[in-house]
Amino acid sequence: MSHQAIAKWCSMFENGRSHIDDTEREGRPSTATNSEIAALMNEYILANRRITIDEISNKVDISHGSVHKIIAGHPQFHKVCARWVPRLLTEEHKGKGFESAFAFLQRYQKEG
């Protein structure tokens, strides 16, 4: 701890402070990382997988950095081509992917 910090604490105790706990600070409380905001962001991403961080930030009215922090910490999503997409495909998506690949294979075998 620096000499300046020690001097500051000494002066606070000399002026009547009697506890070492942090006091309430001014400003608005941090609400960006609560579960309701995270759930709302999750809904937006699942509804539109091409949504950007800026669009989410505008919809939930929190900063770009807070949105990025919440999404980056979410184990279900990862970033692909500047978009956040779900990591796990649904059975419907897997089926559509298989059908498309199979159709391409048949077309290749037929046409060369």
C-alpha positions as CSV (number, residue, x, y, z in Angstrom):
1,M,0.0,0.0,0.0
2,S,1.4,3.4,-0.9
3,H,2.3,6.1,1.6
4,Q,-0.4,8.3,0.1
5,A,-3.1,5.7,0.7
6,I,-2.0,5.2,4.3
7,A,-2.1,8.9,4.9
8,K,-5.6,9.1,3.5
9,W,-6.9,6.3,5.7
10,C,-5.2,7.9,8.8
11,S,-6.9,11.2,8.1
12,M,-10.3,9.6,7.6
13,F,-10.0,7.8,11.0
14,E,-8.8,11.0,12.7
15,N,-11.9,12.8,11.3
16,G,-14.3,10.3,12.9
17,R,-14.5,7.3,10.7
18,S,-15.0,4.2,12.8
19,H,-15.2,1.3,10.4
20,I,-13.2,-0.1,7.5
21,D,-16.1,-1.1,5.3
22,D,-16.8,0.7,2.0
23,T,-19.4,3.4,2.2
24,E,-22.1,3.9,-0.4
25,R,-20.9,5.6,-3.5
26,E,-22.6,8.1,-5.7
27,G,-23.8,7.3,-9.2
28,R,-26.1,4.7,-10.6
29,P,-25.8,1.1,-9.5
30,S,-24.5,-1.6,-11.8
31,T,-27.6,-3.3,-13.3
32,A,-26.2,-4.3,-16.7
33,T,-25.2,-7.8,-15.6
34,N,-28.4,-8.9,-13.9
35,S,-30.1,-12.1,-15.0
36,E,-33.1,-10.3,-16.5
37,I,-31.0,-8.4,-18.9
38,A,-29.0,-11.5,-19.8
39,A,-32.3,-13.4,-20.5
40,L,-33.6,-10.6,-22.7
41,M,-30.3,-10.5,-24.7
42,N,-30.6,-14.3,-25.1
43,E,-34.1,-13.9,-26.5
44,Y,-32.9,-11.3,-29.0
45,I,-30.0,-13.4,-30.2
46,L,-32.1,-16.5,-30.6
47,A,-34.8,-14.5,-32.5
48,N,-32.2,-12.9,-34.8
49,R,-28.9,-14.7,-35.1
50,R,-27.4,-11.9,-37.2
51,I,-28.0,-9.2,-34.6
52,T,-25.1,-7.0,-33.7
53,I,-23.8,-6.0,-30.3
54,D,-24.7,-2.4,-31.1
55,E,-28.3,-3.4,-31.9
56,I,-28.6,-5.3,-28.6
57,S,-27.0,-2.4,-26.8
58,N,-29.7,0.0,-28.2
59,K,-32.6,-2.4,-27.4
60,V,-31.6,-3.1,-23.7
61,D,-30.2,0.4,-23.1
62,I,-26.8,-0.6,-21.7
63,S,-23.3,0.0,-23.1
64,H,-21.6,-1.8,-25.9
65,G,-18.9,-3.1,-23.6
66,S,-21.4,-4.5,-21.1
67,V,-23.3,-6.3,-23.8
68,H,-20.1,-7.8,-25.1
69,K,-19.0,-8.8,-21.6
70,I,-22.3,-10.6,-20.9
71,I,-22.4,-12.4,-24.3
72,A,-18.7,-13.4,-24.2
73,G,-19.3,-14.9,-20.7
74,H,-22.3,-16.8,-21.9
75,P,-21.3,-20.5,-22.6
76,Q,-24.0,-21.0,-25.2
77,F,-22.7,-18.4,-27.7
78,H,-19.6,-17.7,-29.7
79,K,-18.7,-15.1,-32.3
80,V,-18.7,-16.1,-36.0
81,C,-18.2,-13.5,-38.7
82,A,-18.9,-10.6,-36.3
83,R,-22.2,-12.2,-35.2
84,W,-23.1,-14.1,-32.1
85,V,-24.6,-17.4,-32.9
86,P,-25.7,-20.4,-30.8
87,R,-23.1,-23.1,-30.5
88,L,-25.5,-26.0,-30.6
89,L,-27.7,-26.5,-33.5
90,T,-31.3,-27.7,-33.0
91,E,-32.4,-31.0,-34.5
92,E,-34.3,-29.1,-37.1
93,H,-31.2,-27.2,-38.2
94,K,-29.2,-30.4,-38.2
95,G,-31.8,-32.1,-40.4
96,K,-31.9,-29.2,-42.9
97,G,-28.1,-29.2,-43.1
98,F,-28.1,-32.9,-43.8
99,E,-30.8,-32.6,-46.4
100,S,-28.9,-29.8,-48.2
101,A,-25.6,-31.7,-48.1
102,F,-27.4,-34.9,-49.4
103,A,-29.0,-32.9,-52.3
104,F,-25.7,-31.4,-53.2
105,L,-24.0,-34.8,-53.2
106,Q,-26.8,-36.3,-55.4
107,R,-26.5,-33.4,-57.8
108,Y,-22.7,-33.8,-58.0
109,Q,-23.0,-37.5,-58.7
110,K,-25.6,-36.8,-61.4
111,E,-24.0,-33.9,-63.1
112,G,-20.3,-34.4,-62.2
